[in-house]
Amino acid sequence: MNLFVSALSSLPLLAGSALVGHAQAVTEIGGQKVVTLTRAAVSTTKPEFTSITLAPGRGMEILQITANFPGKGSVDVLASPDLAEVKKMLDTEDTGFGDLGYRLGAAFLVPYPNRIRGKLSADGKMLTTEWEGRTLTLPANNVGHLPTAERHAMHGLILKSKTDDIKVVQVPGGEQVTGVIHAGSFGGHWFSKTDLVVTITLTGDSVDASMVAHNVGDESEPMAIAWHPYFNLPSGDRTQVKVQIPGSQAAEVDNYDNVFPTGKLLPVKGTRFDLSAPGGVALGKEFFDDNWSHLDWKGGAVTVVVTDPAAHYGVKIEGLSPEIKTIQMFAPPMAHFVAIEHQYNFADPFGKEWGTMDTAMVTLKPGESTKWHVRLQVFVP
């Protein structure tokens, strides 16, 4: 996340509370038309989702989500600039790899989220690692700021992918959009060929995001799916915001510059990483860029709760796919957001530091599929 930290001060979303008003004349980002799902709020007593804006030209990234809170009006659920600024960032200022995509909204991360280490090429632009004795060559698109920082791969290979077969349909109480990313071999970096089917559904009660990865090639491949949503903190007072994460172990990291796992999973009980208390734990001024595992599933979901008491605002993030084995949270003290990432795998899943431990990458044989599904709900605490 270190590239993001350096850009925090330049983003208008960090200057205050929830952004409102997305009526900019922006119709295209990433070379494809922006899609907006909308519905009118009908309740006078409970909050409801009212819109989702996404970019098919940027891997179906969700750019903005709004909800209506009776007596308060429209609130941004995601921390993201207005569409004019988003277009400037993604179409004009971005890196060749698309790294600005995971610094706003909610980008989808496939076929791997988080960091992957490996042997760097002579020019430092690529790295190699191994899966089941076979070599993977990946873009080394991220690095920390310290002299000891090690360049590594991060956040997948679809940040600039285009989407085909986009369809918007009415569903009970709202709208739904589907699209297909024909990812192929992910630019020659992966073993087989993959199609990704993305479905985003807006109703008053929930926002559902799902992605199904289909191995349409003739070789087996490792696969992981996640997203990178920055959840807005409407009050702007991050110290009193509470987060509940139902994980009993956290992955030890070398430092908060590289943020590489050491291969040790540590019990959270009695430490600052124990955020499992009902109602959550106040973030205070603590910095987090950490990964929780050994998750507590209840009612078919692993649920993270973010509560902003000062704004009388809360959001639940429910992971609904059993393949979700870890949750990453990025929460720098100076920011008015928390990023909550429901992901399949542990960081650096091919790394030798893990020994023989299953790092939760799914193996897809030819013809097989895997589904990631997360649901959002908003509430008044």
C-alpha positions in Angstrom: 0.0 0.0 0.0 3.0 2.3 0.2 2.6 3.9 -3.1 -0.9 4.9 -1.9 0.4 6.4 1.3 2.6 8.9 -0.7 -0.4 10.1 -2.6 -2.8 10.5 0.3 -2.4 14.3 0.7 -3.3 14.9 -3.0 -6.7 13.3 -2.9 -9.7 15.5 -2.1 -11.5 12.7 -0.4 -9.2 13.1 2.6 -10.0 16.7 3.2 -13.2 16.2 5.0 -16.3 14.0 5.4 -18.5 12.3 2.8 -18.4 13.6 -0.7 -21.7 14.3 -2.4 -22.9 15.0 -5.9 -21.5 12.9 -8.7 -23.2 14.7 -11.6 -20.1 15.4 -13.6 -20.2 15.0 -17.4 -17.9 12.0 -17.3 -19.2 9.2 -19.6 -16.0 7.2 -20.3 -13.1 5.9 -18.3 -10.5 3.5 -19.5 -11.9 3.6 -23.0 -15.3 2.3 -22.2 -18.5 3.9 -21.0 -19.0 4.3 -17.3 -22.0 2.3 -16.0 -24.3 3.7 -13.2 -27.0 1.7 -11.4 -29.6 3.7 -9.6 -32.7 3.4 -7.6 -34.9 5.8 -5.6 -34.9 5.6 -1.8 -38.4 4.7 -0.5 -37.9 4.3 3.3 -38.2 7.1 5.7 -36.8 5.2 8.6 -33.9 3.1 7.4 -30.8 3.7 5.2 -30.9 2.4 1.6 -28.4 2.0 -1.2 -29.2 4.3 -4.1 -26.4 4.1 -6.7 -23.3 2.3 -7.9 -20.9 3.7 -10.5 -18.3 1.4 -12.1 -15.8 1.4 -14.9 -15.9 -1.6 -17.3 -12.8 -0.2 -18.9 -10.9 -0.7 -15.7 -11.6 -4.3 -14.8 -15.2 -3.5 -13.6 -13.8 -1.4 -10.8 -16.5 0.1 -8.6 -15.8 3.8 -8.4 -18.6 5.0 -6.1 -21.5 3.8 -4.0 -24.1 6.0 -2.4 -26.7 5.4 0.2 -29.6 7.5 1.5 -29.8 8.0 5.3 -33.2 9.5 6.4 -32.7 12.9 7.9 -29.1 13.0 6.5 -29.4 12.6 2.8 -26.9 11.0 0.4 -23.7 9.5 1.9 -20.8 8.1 0.0 -20.1 4.5 1.1 -16.7 4.4 -0.7 -13.9 7.0 -0.3 -13.3 8.1 -3.8 -12.9 11.4 -5.6 -15.6 12.8 -7.9 -15.7 11.3 -11.4 -13.8 14.2 -13.0 -10.9 13.5 -10.7 -11.2 9.7 -11.1 -11.0 10.1 -14.9 -7.9 12.4 -14.5 -6.2 9.9 -12.3 -7.0 6.7 -14.3 -6.9 8.1 -17.8 -4.1 10.7 -17.5 -1.9 10.2 -14.5 -1.9 6.4 -14.0 1.1 4.1 -14.4 1.3 1.7 -17.3 0.3 -1.1 -15.0 -2.8 0.7 -13.6 -1.6 1.1 -10.0 -3.8 4.1 -9.4 -6.8 1.8 -9.8 -6.3 0.3 -6.3 -6.0 3.8 -4.7 -9.7 4.6 -4.9 -13.1 3.0 -4.9 -13.0 -0.8 -5.0 -10.8 -2.5 -7.6 -11.0 -6.2 -8.2 -7.7 -8.1 -7.7 -7.2 -11.2 -9.9 -5.5 -13.7 -10.1 -3.7 -12.6 -6.9 -4.3 -9.8 -4.3 -1.6 -8.5 -2.1 2.2 -9.0 -2.5 4.3 -11.6 -4.3 8.1 -11.7 -3.9 10.5 -13.2 -6.4 13.8 -12.9 -8.2 14.1 -9.5 -9.9 15.1 -9.1 -13.5 18.2 -7.0 -14.2 16.2 -3.9 -14.9 14.0 -4.5 -11.8 10.8 -4.4 -13.9 9.8 -8.1 -13.6 10.2 -10.9 -11.1 10.0 -14.7 -11.2 8.6 -17.1 -8.7 7.4 -20.7 -8.8 4.1 -22.6 -8.5 4.2 -26.4 -8.4 7.7 -26.3 -9.9 6.8 -24.0 -12.8 8.0 -20.5 -13.3 5.7 -17.4 -13.1 7.0 -14.1 -14.5 5.2 -11.1 -13.0 5.4 -7.3 -13.2 7.3 -5.9 -10.2 4.9 -3.0 -9.9 5.3 -1.9 -6.2 8.1 -0.9 -3.8 8.3 0.7 -0.4 10.2 4.0 0.4 13.1 2.9 2.7 16.5 2.0 1.3 15.8 -1.6 2.3 12.6 -1.8 0.3 12.3 -4.7 -2.1 10.4 -4.4 -5.4 7.6 -6.9 -5.7 4.4 -7.7 -7.6 1.1 -6.5 -6.1 -2.7 -6.6 -6.7 -3.2 -8.8 -9.7 -3.3 -8.4 -13.5 -6.7 -6.9 -14.4 -6.4 -3.3 -13.3 -6.5 -2.1 -16.9 -8.6 -4.9 -18.4 -11.6 -4.2 -20.7 -15.0 -5.8 -20.2 -17.2 -7.4 -22.8 -20.9 -8.4 -22.9 -22.0 -5.7 -20.5 -25.7 -6.0 -19.6 -27.8 -3.9 -17.3 -31.1 -5.4 -16.1 -33.8 -4.6 -13.6 -34.1 -6.8 -10.5 -36.6 -6.7 -7.7 -35.9 -3.4 -5.9 -33.0 -2.3 -8.1 -30.6 -3.0 -10.9 -27.9 -5.4 -11.9 -24.9 -5.2 -14.3 -22.9 -8.2 -15.6 -19.8 -8.3 -17.8 -17.1 -10.7 -18.9 -13.4 -10.0 -18.8 -11.7 -12.3 -21.2 -8.4 -12.2 -19.3 -6.8 -15.0 -21.3 -3.3 -15.7 -19.9 -3.3 -12.3 -18.1 -0.9 -10.7 -20.6 1.2 -13.8 -20.8 1.9 -13.9 -17.1 -0.3 -16.9 -16.2 -0.4 -20.6 -17.1 -3.8 -21.1 -18.6 -6.6 -18.9 -20.0 -9.3 -17.4 -17.8 -12.7 -15.8 -18.3 -14.0 -13.6 -15.4 -17.7 -13.1 -15.1 -18.5 -10.1 -12.9 -22.0 -9.4 -11.4 -22.8 -6.2 -9.4 -26.3 -5.9 -7.9 -27.9 -2.9 -6.3 -31.0 -3.1 -4.1 -32.1 -1.0 -1.2 -30.9 -3.5 1.4 -27.6 -4.5 -0.1 -24.9 -4.2 -2.7 -23.7 -7.6 -4.0 -20.4 -8.0 -5.8 -19.4 -11.4 -7.3 -16.8 -12.7 -9.7 -16.5 -16.2 -11.1 -13.2 -17.3 -12.6 -13.5 -19.9 -15.3 -10.4 -21.8 -16.5 -11.1 -21.9 -20.2 -7.6 -23.1 -21.1 -5.9 -26.5 -21.2 -3.6 -26.2 -18.2 -4.1 -26.0 -14.4 -3.6 -22.6 -12.8 -3.5 -21.1 -9.4 -6.3 -18.6 -8.7 -7.2 -16.0 -6.0 -9.9 -13.3 -6.1 -10.3 -10.2 -3.9 -11.2 -6.6 -4.0 -9.8 -3.4 -2.6 -12.7 -1.2 -1.3 -11.9 2.0 0.6 -14.8 2.6 3.0 -15.6 6.2 3.8 -15.7 7.5 7.4 -18.3 10.2 7.1 -17.5 12.0 10.4 -13.9 12.5 9.4 -12.9 11.5 13.0 -11.0 8.3 12.4 -9.9 7.9 16.1 -13.4 7.0 17.3 -14.3 4.7 14.3 -14.7 1.1 15.4 -13.8 -2.0 13.4 -14.8 -5.6 14.1 -12.8 -8.3 12.4 -13.6 -12.0 13.3 -10.1 -13.4 13.0 -8.2 -15.1 15.7 -4.7 -15.0 14.1 -2.7 -12.3 12.3 0.2 -12.7 9.9 3.5 -11.3 11.2 5.2 -8.9 8.7 8.8 -7.7 8.4 7.8 -4.1 8.7 5.2 -1.6 7.4 7.3 -0.6 4.4 7.7 -3.9 2.6 4.8 -5.5 4.5 6.1 -9.0 3.7 4.9 -11.9 5.7 7.5 -13.8 7.8 5.5 -17.0 7.6 4.4 -16.8 11.2 0.7 -16.6 12.2 0.3 -15.1 15.7 -2.7 -15.3 18.0 -4.4 -11.9 18.3 -5.8 -12.3 21.8 -4.3 -9.7 24.1 -2.7 -7.7 21.3 -3.8 -4.6 19.4 -4.8 -7.0 16.5 -7.7 -8.4 18.5 -10.6 -6.6 16.9 -13.1 -9.4 17.5 -15.1 -7.8 20.3 -18.9 -7.3 19.6 -19.3 -3.7 18.3 -15.6 -3.6 17.3 -12.6 -1.8 18.7 -11.8 1.9 18.2 -8.9 2.5 15.7 -7.5 5.4 17.7 -4.2 6.4 16.1 -3.0 2.8 15.3 -1.6 2.1 11.9 -2.8 -1.2 10.3 -1.8 -2.9 7.1 -2.4 -6.4 8.3 -3.9 -9.8 7.4 -6.3 -11.8 9.7 -7.1 -15.4 9.3 -8.7 -18.4 11.1 -11.9 -16.5 10.5 -15.1 -17.0 12.5 -18.0 -17.8 10.1 -21.5 -17.1 11.3 -24.7 -17.6 9.4 -22.8 -18.5 6.2 -20.7 -15.3 6.3 -17.5 -13.9 7.6 -18.5 -10.3 8.5 -16.5 -7.2 9.1 -18.3 -4.3 10.7 -17.1 -0.7 10.4 -18.9 1.8 12.7 -18.6 5.6 12.7 -20.5 6.5 15.9 -20.0 10.2 15.5 -21.8 10.1 12.1 -24.4 7.6 13.3 -23.2 5.4 10.4 -22.2 1.8 9.9 -21.4 -0.7 7.1 -21.2 -4.5 7.2 -19.0 -6.3 4.8 -20.0 -10.0 4.4 -17.8 -12.5 2.7 -20.0 -15.2 1.4 -17.6 -17.6 -0.4 -15.9 -20.3 1.7 -12.7 -19.8 -0.4 -12.2 -16.5 1.5 -9.6 -17.4 4.0 -8.1 -14.1 5.0 -9.0 -10.4 5.5 -6.6 -7.6 4.9 -7.2 -4.2 6.5 -5.3 -1.1 5.4 -6.0 1.8 7.8 -3.4 4.7 8.1 -4.1 7.1 10.9 -4.1 10.2 8.7 -6.8 8.9 6.4 -10.6 9.2 6.4 -11.1 5.6 5.2 -10.5 2.0 6.1 -9.8 -0.6 3.3 -11.3 -4.0 4.1 -10.2 -6.7 1.7 -11.9 -10.1 1.7 -9.5 -12.3 -0.1 -8.8 -15.9 -0.8 -5.1 -16.1 0.1 -2.3 -15.1 2.4 0.2 -12.6 1.1 3.2 -13.9 -0.9 1.3 -17.2 -1.5 4.2 -18.8 -3.4 6.8 -17.8 -0.8 9.1 -20.3 0.9 8.5 -18.6 4.3 5.2 -20.5 4.5 6.8 -23.9 4.3 4.2 -26.6 3.6 1.2 -24.5 4.8 -1.7 -24.1 2.4 -1.7 -20.4 1.5 -5.3 -20.6 0.1 -4.7 -20.2 -3.6 -7.3 -22.3 -5.4 -6.1 -24.6 -8.1 -8.3 -24.6 -11.2 -8.0 -27.5 -13.6 -9.2 -26.9 -17.2 -13.0 -26.5 -17.1 -13.2 -25.7 -13.4 -14.4 -22.5 -11.8 -14.3 -20.6 -8.5 -16.6 -17.9 -7.2 -15.9 -14.9 -4.9 -18.9 -13.1 -3.4 -19.2 -10.2 -1.0 -22.2 -8.3 0.2 -22.5 -4.8 1.7 -25.2 -3.5 4.1 -25.5 -0.1 5.7 -27.1 0.6 9.1 -27.5 3.2 11.8 -25.6 2.0 15.0 
